[in-house]
Amino acid sequence: MSVAIGSKVQGKVTGITNFGAFVELPEGSTGLVHISEVAESYVKDINDHLKMGDIIEVKVLSEKDGKVALSIKQAIDRPEGQTSYGQRSQRQGRADNRSKDFRSKGNFKPKESFEDKLARYLKTSEENLSTHKNNTSAKQGGRGGRRG
């Protein structure tokens, strides 16, 4: 019999790899805590967070074909309204109050219309083309050039 999906259980770290840690669960089954499920922050080296033989609390995420997926970060109890990435819900509330424009107030420029962008592009394109023509026509010989 396996552990129930969504339940929190105690387990012992029995193996560590570069992609996660194997945890022995009650009743002798084994599951994997993927490196992305070890901590809230980015985990570069799992050995900084877990050691062989550690007793940890994990949440059972899924089970398929005898493979049990576990999570340490989802097993942590959080105050209501707080998500797994800190106080995200409060941060989103503040972001909604700000303008949708990502530019800071000091560097605000009104959005340029398509017609304005097109006019600016055509102007710079014509300037570049005339400069190119002037530079290349002086280098090309015309009629009456020296022949050797």
C-alpha positions as CSV (number, residue, x, y, z in Angstrom):
1,M,0.0,0.0,0.0
2,S,1.3,3.4,-0.9
3,V,1.0,6.8,0.8
4,A,-2.0,9.0,-0.1
5,I,-1.5,11.8,-2.6
6,G,-1.6,15.2,-0.8
7,S,-0.6,13.8,2.5
8,K,2.4,15.0,4.5
9,V,4.8,12.3,5.8
10,Q,8.1,12.0,7.5
11,G,10.9,10.4,5.4
12,K,14.6,9.7,5.5
13,V,17.0,10.9,2.8
14,T,18.6,7.8,1.3
15,G,20.2,9.2,-1.8
16,I,21.2,12.5,-3.3
17,T,21.7,13.2,-7.0
18,N,22.3,16.3,-9.1
19,F,18.5,16.4,-9.9
20,G,17.0,15.7,-6.5
21,A,17.0,13.5,-3.4
22,F,15.5,10.0,-2.8
23,V,13.5,9.7,0.3
24,E,12.4,6.5,2.1
25,L,8.8,6.8,3.1
26,P,6.9,4.9,5.7
27,E,6.1,1.3,4.7
28,G,9.4,1.0,2.8
29,S,8.4,2.9,-0.4
30,T,10.8,5.4,-1.9
31,G,10.0,8.8,-3.5
32,L,11.9,11.5,-5.2
33,V,12.1,15.2,-4.2
34,H,13.0,17.0,-7.4
35,I,15.6,19.8,-6.9
36,S,13.0,22.4,-7.8
37,E,10.8,21.2,-4.9
38,V,13.6,21.4,-2.2
39,A,13.4,25.1,-1.2
40,E,11.6,28.4,-2.0
41,S,14.7,29.9,-3.5
42,Y,16.8,28.6,-6.5
43,V,18.8,25.5,-5.5
44,K,22.1,25.2,-7.4
45,D,23.5,22.4,-5.2
46,I,21.1,20.1,-3.3
47,N,23.9,19.3,-0.9
48,D,23.6,22.8,0.6
49,H,20.1,21.9,1.8
50,L,20.0,18.1,2.4
51,K,22.4,15.5,3.7
52,M,22.2,11.7,3.6
53,G,20.2,10.4,6.6
54,D,18.3,13.6,7.2
55,I,14.7,13.1,8.5
56,I,12.4,15.5,6.6
57,E,8.8,16.2,6.1
58,V,7.5,15.9,2.6
59,K,4.2,16.2,0.8
60,V,3.2,13.5,-1.7
61,L,2.5,15.2,-5.0
62,S,1.8,12.2,-7.3
63,E,2.3,8.6,-7.9
64,K,2.6,7.0,-11.3
65,D,3.9,3.5,-12.1
66,G,5.4,3.2,-8.6
67,K,7.2,6.5,-8.9
68,V,6.3,8.9,-6.1
69,A,6.9,12.6,-6.5
70,L,7.5,14.5,-3.3
71,S,7.9,18.2,-2.3
72,I,9.6,19.7,0.7
73,K,8.6,23.3,0.0
74,Q,4.9,22.4,-0.3
75,A,5.0,20.5,3.0
76,I,5.8,23.8,4.9
77,D,2.7,25.3,6.6
78,R,2.2,28.9,5.7
79,P,-0.1,31.6,7.1
80,E,-3.3,32.1,5.2
81,G,-3.0,34.4,2.2
82,Q,0.7,33.7,1.8
83,T,1.7,31.6,-1.2
84,S,4.7,29.4,-1.8
85,Y,6.8,32.3,-3.1
86,G,6.5,34.6,-0.1
87,Q,3.8,37.3,0.1
88,R,3.1,37.1,-3.7
89,S,-0.6,37.9,-3.3
90,Q,0.2,41.3,-1.6
91,R,2.8,42.1,-4.2
92,Q,0.4,41.5,-7.0
93,G,-2.1,43.8,-5.4
94,R,0.4,46.6,-5.4
95,A,1.3,45.9,-9.0
96,D,-2.4,46.2,-10.0
97,N,-2.5,49.7,-8.6
98,R,0.4,50.8,-10.7
99,S,0.0,51.8,-14.3
100,K,0.4,49.0,-16.8
101,D,3.4,50.8,-18.4
102,F,6.6,49.2,-17.1
103,R,8.7,52.4,-17.5
104,S,9.5,54.4,-14.4
105,K,7.9,57.8,-13.9
106,G,11.1,59.7,-14.5
107,N,11.6,58.2,-18.0
108,F,8.0,58.4,-19.1
109,K,7.5,59.0,-22.8
110,P,4.1,58.8,-24.4
111,K,3.6,55.8,-26.5
112,E,4.5,56.4,-30.1
113,S,1.9,55.7,-32.7
114,F,2.5,53.4,-35.7
115,E,2.4,56.4,-38.1
116,D,5.0,58.3,-36.0
117,K,7.3,55.3,-36.0
118,L,6.9,54.8,-39.7
119,A,7.6,58.5,-40.4
120,R,10.7,58.4,-38.2
121,Y,11.9,55.2,-40.0
122,L,11.4,56.6,-43.4
123,K,13.2,59.8,-42.5
124,T,16.3,58.0,-41.1
125,S,16.2,55.5,-44.0
126,E,16.2,58.4,-46.6
127,E,19.1,60.1,-44.7
128,N,21.1,56.9,-44.7
129,L,20.4,56.2,-48.3
130,S,21.5,59.6,-49.4
131,T,24.7,59.4,-47.3
132,H,25.5,56.1,-48.9
133,K,24.9,57.4,-52.4
134,N,27.2,60.4,-51.8
135,N,29.9,58.2,-50.4
136,T,29.8,55.6,-53.2
137,S,29.4,58.0,-56.2
138,A,32.6,59.8,-55.3
139,K,34.6,56.6,-55.3
140,Q,33.2,55.3,-58.6
141,G,34.8,56.5,-61.7
142,G,32.6,58.0,-64.3
143,R,33.2,58.8,-68.0
144,G,36.5,60.2,-68.7
145,G,38.2,58.3,-65.9
146,R,41.8,57.2,-66.3
147,R,42.5,54.1,-68.3
148,G,45.6,52.3,-68.1
